Amino acid sequence: MKVKVDRDICIGVGNCVAFAPTVFKLDDENKAVVLDVASADEKTIMEAAESCPVSAIIIEDDNGNQLYP
């Protein structure tokens, strides 16, 4: 699984951090960054992505197929 944050649309709400604090953090620009995808299960990461109000989190499978959004 690959997880990316579209920093152009991230507004720094922090829901992703609340759902998966070992996977996401807010940086100095108050934008989400990915830390360690392997530190949480797929369900938790998907819930974190779904909690983003602007759908800034992009999840792909290992073959590059987009799973979310």
C-alpha positions in Angstrom: 0.0 0.0 0.0 1.2 3.5 -0.9 -0.1 6.6 0.9 0.4 10.1 -0.3 -0.9 13.5 0.8 -1.8 16.1 -1.8 -0.3 19.1 0.0 -1.9 21.5 -2.4 -5.4 20.7 -1.0 -4.5 19.7 2.6 -5.9 22.2 5.0 -4.4 20.8 8.2 -7.5 19.8 10.0 -5.6 16.9 11.5 -8.2 14.2 11.4 -5.7 11.8 9.8 -3.4 12.4 12.8 -6.2 11.6 15.2 -7.0 8.4 13.5 -3.5 7.2 12.7 -0.9 9.2 14.7 1.9 6.7 13.8 1.2 7.2 10.1 0.5 10.9 9.8 1.7 14.1 11.4 1.3 17.8 10.7 4.5 19.6 9.7 5.6 23.2 10.3 3.3 24.3 7.5 0.4 22.6 9.2 0.1 20.1 6.4 -0.1 16.4 6.8 2.9 14.2 6.0 3.2 10.5 5.9 5.5 8.9 8.5 5.3 5.1 8.5 2.6 3.3 6.5 3.6 -0.1 8.0 2.9 1.2 11.6 -0.9 0.8 11.1 -3.3 -1.7 9.5 -5.1 -0.9 6.2 -8.4 -0.4 7.9 -7.0 2.3 10.1 -5.3 4.1 7.3 -8.4 4.0 5.2 -10.5 5.4 8.1 -7.9 8.2 8.4 -8.1 9.0 4.7 -11.9 8.9 4.8 -11.9 11.4 7.7 -10.1 14.1 5.6 -12.7 16.7 4.7 -10.9 17.6 1.5 -9.9 14.1 0.4 -6.2 15.1 0.4 -5.0 11.5 1.3 -4.5 9.2 -1.7 -4.2 5.5 -1.2 -2.9 3.1 -3.8 -2.3 -0.6 -3.8 1.1 -2.0 -4.5 0.3 -2.1 -8.2 -0.4 1.6 -8.3 -4.2 1.3 -8.5 -5.9 4.1 -6.6 -8.1 2.8 -3.8 -9.1 6.1 -2.3 -10.5 8.6 -3.1 
